[in-house]
Amino acid sequence: MKTSFKMVAMLLGMGIFPLCANAQKKVIIEDEEPNSIMFISRDKAGDEIIRIMNDRSQLRFHDPNAPRFLLTDQKGKFALGIGGYVRATAEYDFGGIVDDVDFYPALIPQRGSGNFAKNQFQMDITTSTLFLKLVGRTKHLGDFVVYTAGNFRGDGKTFELQNAYAQFLGFTIGYSYGSFMDLVALPPTIDFAGPNGSAFYRTTQLSYMCDKLKNWKFGVAMEMPSVDGTTNSDISINTQRMPDFATSAQYNWNSSSHIKLSAIIRSMIYSSNVYDKAYSKTGFGLQASTTFNVTKKLQAYGQLNYGKGIGSYLNDLSNLNVDIVPDPDNEGKMQVLPMLGWYAGLQYNFCPSFFVSGTYSLSRLYSENGYPSGNPESYRKGQYLVANAFWNVSNNMQVGVEYLRGWRTDFSSSTRHANRLNLLMQYSF
């Protein structure tokens, strides 16, 4: 009986020990189904997927980085990233205010406007961003990107679409930053608007970028027109008949240094009640921009914009409806005014996680045909000065501090100014 019990125990032991040993091994389920997906961390994805996901050549400083986690197909050819950041700022204005959560010198209140405040405290979380980014490497379409993003800058702090586009074979189709911009040459700021003389806008577009030549990029674009003008009882802005057309050429001499030249042309349609017919005015813009290494730790930024009827594209002037304005010398007619915007800045990187920067910017609206004869308090010039410091506490958390000073000068030569101190905390996911 004892012998039988020992034999049974031995047989059970022989069966149990291999079972326990197998339980310690990692179980891999083979799945050949091409539509199956895997949830992985970013550093586990393939090199091609990571390269496309991390590409920031068409993103600005305020846009979110690649997400921490990805959904990828079984073969690792496509990946979907879901990410964004929570961004909180505290703002204190002193010695004059800007009547907006963003710092536009054009919005420093006019004398007699009823706003006599010299100090102002605000907090803002509305620039917190969510995005979806699908990337892949395909045989016929090359690098393929579908990107949507939004923040809470809609009416009543509702979610508002900021980007929605697809990219393949050099084409961009959808809603994104305009082609008359240089995103990489924009300096870092806590202020979400950035330098007042910079070109900044979003639009629905069909654009193409050729980067097949060494060190060179060439672009063309057809963009949805949007005309912001000043009207009266004799004139009104019509539905536009043709798109805006933009083109650019860029030369890169290393991964962080380039110079870019851009141009845009637009036709703006308006109706005259005096002559009972529609007219068109042509606007145009020219841009030169650059960013380059001065030393290993010092980076320079700069941009110059000049044109007529391009107020919608320039930060400060986009608040003033001056794409097209009444012509004081010709009743029932409108005109396009010359305008200028530029900035220059430097960034010094003490180490990979800490840097400081400073930028000066100017925006200018010129007079023609007596404009603005009826309102000498109209905007003529704005100036913008910013100095800041950023610390990347970790891969996902960034804090910063910033000082801003703005000046607004009117055609009457009166000048008023404002100061702002910004604090930032941002967590990316």
C-alpha positions in Angstrom: 0.0 0.0 0.0 2.8 2.4 0.9 4.6 1.5 -2.4 1.4 2.3 -4.4 1.1 5.7 -2.6 4.7 6.6 -3.4 4.3 5.7 -7.0 1.2 7.9 -7.3 2.9 10.8 -5.6 5.9 10.4 -7.9 3.7 10.4 -11.0 1.8 13.5 -9.8 5.1 15.2 -9.1 6.5 14.5 -12.5 3.3 16.0 -14.0 3.2 19.1 -11.8 6.8 20.2 -12.0 6.8 20.6 -15.8 3.5 22.4 -15.5 4.9 24.9 -13.0 8.0 25.4 -15.1 5.9 26.2 -18.1 3.9 28.7 -16.1 7.0 30.8 -15.6 7.6 31.2 -19.4 6.2 34.2 -21.4 3.3 33.0 -23.5 3.3 34.4 -27.0 0.1 34.1 -29.0 0.8 33.9 -32.7 -1.7 35.9 -34.7 -1.4 36.3 -38.4 -4.5 38.4 -38.7 -3.4 41.7 -40.4 -6.1 43.7 -38.7 -5.2 42.9 -35.2 -3.6 45.6 -33.0 -1.2 45.9 -30.2 -0.9 48.5 -27.4 2.8 49.4 -26.9 5.0 52.1 -25.5 6.5 54.5 -27.9 10.1 53.2 -27.6 8.9 49.7 -28.6 7.6 50.7 -32.0 9.7 50.3 -35.2 12.2 52.9 -36.2 10.2 54.1 -39.2 7.1 54.6 -37.1 9.0 56.5 -34.5 10.7 58.7 -37.1 7.3 59.7 -38.6 5.6 60.1 -35.3 8.4 62.4 -33.9 8.6 64.6 -37.0 8.1 68.3 -36.0 9.0 69.9 -39.3 5.4 71.2 -39.6 4.7 71.9 -36.0 5.4 74.9 -33.8 6.7 75.2 -30.2 3.1 75.1 -28.7 2.2 71.9 -30.5 2.3 68.6 -28.5 5.1 66.1 -28.8 4.6 62.4 -29.8 2.4 60.5 -27.4 3.8 58.1 -24.8 1.7 55.1 -26.0 0.7 53.8 -29.4 -1.7 51.4 -31.0 0.1 49.5 -33.8 -0.9 46.8 -36.2 0.6 43.3 -36.0 3.2 44.1 -38.6 4.2 47.4 -37.1 3.5 49.4 -40.3 0.8 51.7 -38.9 0.5 53.3 -35.5 -2.2 55.5 -33.9 -1.1 57.9 -31.2 -3.5 59.5 -28.8 -2.0 62.3 -26.7 -1.8 66.0 -25.8 -1.1 68.1 -22.8 -2.8 69.9 -19.9 -1.5 73.5 -20.0 -2.2 76.0 -17.2 -1.0 79.6 -17.2 -1.3 82.4 -14.7 -1.0 86.0 -16.0 -0.6 89.3 -14.2 -0.7 92.6 -16.1 0.7 95.8 -14.5 1.4 99.3 -15.7 -1.3 98.8 -18.3 -3.2 95.8 -19.6 -3.9 93.9 -22.8 -7.6 93.2 -23.1 -7.2 89.5 -24.0 -5.8 86.3 -22.6 -3.1 86.4 -25.3 -0.7 89.3 -25.5 -1.6 91.5 -28.6 -0.3 95.1 -28.4 -3.2 96.0 -30.8 -5.6 95.2 -27.9 -4.1 97.6 -25.4 -7.3 99.6 -24.6 -7.7 103.0 -26.2 -8.1 106.1 -24.2 -11.8 106.8 -23.8 -12.7 103.1 -24.2 -14.0 103.0 -20.6 -11.3 100.5 -19.5 -9.0 102.4 -17.2 -7.6 99.3 -15.4 -3.8 99.3 -14.9 -3.6 95.9 -13.4 -5.2 92.5 -14.3 -4.9 88.9 -13.1 -6.0 86.0 -15.3 -5.6 82.2 -15.4 -6.1 80.1 -18.5 -6.4 76.4 -19.2 -8.1 76.6 -22.6 -4.9 75.9 -24.7 -4.8 72.4 -23.2 -4.7 70.1 -26.3 -5.9 66.7 -27.4 -4.8 65.0 -30.6 -5.0 61.8 -32.7 -2.1 61.0 -35.1 -2.1 58.0 -37.4 1.2 57.4 -39.1 2.5 54.7 -41.4 5.0 53.8 -44.1 3.3 52.5 -47.3 4.6 51.3 -50.6 2.7 53.6 -52.8 2.0 56.6 -50.6 5.3 56.8 -48.7 5.1 58.4 -45.2 1.4 58.7 -44.5 0.0 60.9 -41.7 -3.5 61.7 -40.6 -3.6 64.3 -37.8 -6.4 65.9 -35.9 -6.0 68.2 -32.8 -8.0 70.7 -30.9 -8.1 72.8 -27.7 -10.8 74.6 -25.7 -10.6 78.0 -27.3 -14.2 77.7 -28.7 -17.1 79.9 -27.6 -17.7 79.3 -24.0 -14.4 77.4 -23.7 -15.8 74.5 -25.8 -13.6 72.1 -27.7 -12.5 73.7 -31.0 -10.8 72.0 -33.9 -7.3 73.4 -34.6 -5.9 70.9 -37.1 -7.4 68.2 -39.3 -5.4 67.0 -42.3 -3.9 64.1 -44.2 -0.3 64.1 -45.7 1.2 61.7 -48.2 3.6 62.0 -51.1 4.3 65.6 -50.2 0.6 66.6 -50.3 -1.3 68.2 -47.4 -5.1 68.1 -47.7 -7.3 69.6 -44.9 -7.2 72.3 -42.2 -3.8 73.3 -40.9 -1.3 76.1 -40.6 -1.0 78.3 -43.7 1.8 78.0 -46.2 2.7 81.7 -45.7 4.3 80.7 -42.4 7.6 79.3 -41.0 6.7 77.2 -37.9 10.2 76.2 -37.1 11.5 79.8 -37.1 8.9 80.9 -34.5 10.5 81.6 -31.1 9.4 79.8 -27.9 6.9 81.7 -25.8 4.4 81.0 -23.0 2.2 83.6 -24.7 0.1 81.5 -27.0 0.0 84.1 -29.7 3.7 84.8 -30.0 5.4 87.8 -31.6 3.0 90.4 -32.9 4.9 90.8 -36.2 4.9 87.1 -37.1 2.8 85.5 -39.8 0.3 83.1 -38.1 -3.0 81.7 -39.4 -4.8 78.4 -40.1 -6.8 77.6 -43.2 -8.3 74.8 -45.3 -5.8 74.0 -48.1 -4.4 71.8 -50.7 -0.6 72.1 -50.7 2.4 70.3 -52.0 6.0 70.2 -50.6 8.9 68.8 -52.6 11.9 67.8 -50.6 13.6 65.4 -53.0 16.5 67.8 -53.7 19.4 67.8 -51.2 19.1 70.7 -48.7 16.1 72.2 -50.6 12.4 72.3 -50.2 9.9 73.8 -52.5 6.2 74.4 -51.8 3.0 75.5 -53.5 -0.5 75.9 -52.0 -4.1 76.7 -52.8 -5.8 78.0 -49.7 -9.4 78.9 -48.6 -9.8 82.7 -48.7 -10.9 84.7 -45.7 -11.2 88.4 -45.9 -11.5 90.6 -42.8 -12.1 94.2 -43.8 -13.6 97.4 -42.5 -16.9 98.4 -44.2 -19.6 101.1 -44.0 -23.1 101.7 -45.4 -21.7 102.2 -49.0 -19.5 99.1 -49.2 -19.6 95.4 -48.1 -17.4 92.4 -48.5 -18.6 89.7 -50.9 -18.2 85.9 -51.1 -14.8 85.3 -52.5 -14.4 83.9 -56.1 -10.9 82.4 -56.0 -8.5 80.8 -53.5 -5.3 82.4 -52.2 -2.1 81.1 -53.8 1.1 80.6 -51.9 4.6 79.4 -52.8 7.9 78.9 -50.9 11.5 77.9 -51.2 13.7 76.7 -48.3 17.4 76.0 -48.0 18.7 73.9 -45.1 22.4 73.7 -44.3 22.0 71.5 -41.2 19.2 69.9 -39.2 18.5 73.1 -37.2 19.4 75.9 -39.6 17.6 77.1 -42.7 16.4 80.2 -44.6 13.0 80.4 -46.2 11.4 82.7 -48.8 7.6 82.8 -49.2 5.0 84.7 -51.2 1.2 84.8 -51.3 -1.3 86.5 -53.6 -5.0 87.0 -53.1 -8.0 88.6 -54.8 -10.5 90.3 -52.5 -14.1 90.9 -53.7 -16.3 93.7 -52.4 -19.6 95.4 -53.4 -20.2 99.1 -53.8 -23.7 100.4 -53.2 -22.7 103.7 -54.8 -21.8 102.1 -58.1 -24.1 99.1 -57.7 -21.4 96.6 -58.8 -18.7 94.4 -57.4 -15.0 95.1 -57.5 -11.8 93.2 -56.6 -8.6 94.3 -55.0 -5.4 92.3 -55.2 -3.3 91.7 -52.0 0.1 90.2 -51.8 2.7 89.2 -49.2 6.4 88.5 -49.2 8.3 86.8 -46.4 11.9 86.0 -45.5 12.5 83.8 -42.4 15.4 82.0 -40.8 16.7 80.1 -37.8 20.3 79.0 -37.3 22.9 77.9 -34.8 25.2 80.8 -33.7 27.1 78.4 -31.4 26.3 74.9 -30.2 24.1 76.3 -27.4 22.9 79.6 -29.0 20.0 79.6 -31.6 18.8 82.6 -33.6 15.3 83.3 -35.0 14.0 85.9 -37.4 11.2 86.8 -39.8 10.3 89.7 -42.1 6.9 90.1 -43.7 5.8 92.9 -46.1 2.7 93.2 -48.3 -0.7 94.7 -49.0 -4.0 93.3 -47.8 -2.4 90.6 -45.6 -3.7 91.7 -42.2 -5.4 88.3 -41.6 -2.0 86.6 -41.7 -0.1 88.9 -39.2 -0.6 88.4 -35.5 -1.4 91.9 -34.4 -3.1 93.2 -37.5 -5.4 90.2 -37.6 -7.4 91.8 -34.7 -8.1 95.0 -36.7 -10.0 94.0 -39.9 -7.6 95.8 -42.2 -7.2 93.3 -45.1 -9.3 95.8 -47.1 -10.5 99.3 -45.9 -12.6 102.2 -47.2 -10.7 104.6 -49.5 -11.3 108.2 -48.1 -10.5 109.8 -51.4 -13.0 107.7 -53.4 -16.5 107.3 -52.1 -17.8 103.8 -52.5 -14.4 102.3 -53.1 -12.0 100.2 -51.0 -8.2 100.0 -50.9 -5.5 97.7 -49.6 -2.8 99.2 -47.3 0.9 98.4 -47.1 1.8 96.6 -43.9 5.0 95.3 -42.2 5.8 92.8 -39.5 9.1 91.4 -38.3 10.8 89.8 -35.3 14.3 88.7 -34.2 15.2 86.5 -31.2 17.8 84.3 -29.5 17.6 81.1 -27.5 20.4 79.9 -25.2 20.3 76.2 -24.1 22.2 75.9 -20.8 21.5 72.1 -20.9 19.0 69.8 -22.6 16.4 70.5 -19.9 16.8 74.3 -19.4 16.9 77.2 -21.8 16.2 80.9 -22.0 15.1 83.1 -24.9 14.3 86.7 -25.8 12.6 88.2 -28.8 11.7 91.7 -30.1 8.9 92.2 -32.7 7.2 95.0 -34.5 4.0 95.3 -36.6 3.3 98.4 -38.7 0.3 99.6 -40.8 0.9 102.4 -43.3 -1.4 105.1 -44.6 -2.5 105.7 -48.2 -5.1 108.0 -49.7 -5.7 109.8 -46.5 -6.4 106.7 -44.3 -7.6 106.9 -41.6 -8.8 110.5 -42.0 -11.9 110.0 -39.8 -10.2 108.2 -36.9 -6.7 109.4 -35.9 -6.8 107.0 -32.9 -6.5 104.0 -35.3 -3.6 101.6 -34.9 -0.4 102.5 -36.6 2.3 100.5 -34.9 2.7 97.8 -32.2 5.8 96.6 -30.5 6.3 93.3 -28.5 9.2 92.4 -26.2 9.4 89.0 -24.5 12.0 87.3 -22.3 11.4 83.8 -20.8 12.9 80.7 -19.2 11.8 77.1 -19.6 12.7 74.0 -17.5 11.8 70.5 -18.6 11.3 69.0 -15.1 10.9 65.5 -16.7 10.1 64.1 -20.2 6.5 65.0 -19.6 6.4 68.1 -17.4 7.5 71.6 -18.4 7.4 74.8 -16.3 8.3 78.4 -17.4 8.3 82.0 -16.5 8.0 85.0 -18.9 8.0 88.8 -19.0 6.2 90.7 -21.8 6.0 94.3 -22.6 3.9 95.8 -25.4 3.5 99.3 -26.9 0.7 100.5 -29.2 1.1 103.7 -31.2 -1.8 105.3 -33.1 -1.8 107.5 -36.1 -2.3 110.4 -33.7 1.3 109.5 -32.4 -0.1 108.7 -28.9 1.5 105.6 -27.3 0.3 103.4 -24.5 1.9 100.3 -23.1 1.3 97.2 -21.0 3.4 94.7 -19.0 2.6 91.0 -18.3 4.2 88.3 -16.2 3.3 84.7 -17.2 3.8 81.5 -15.3 3.4 78.1 -17.0 2.9 74.5 -16.0 2.4 71.9 -18.7 2.1 68.1 -18.5 2.2 66.1 -21.7 0.7 62.6 -22.1 
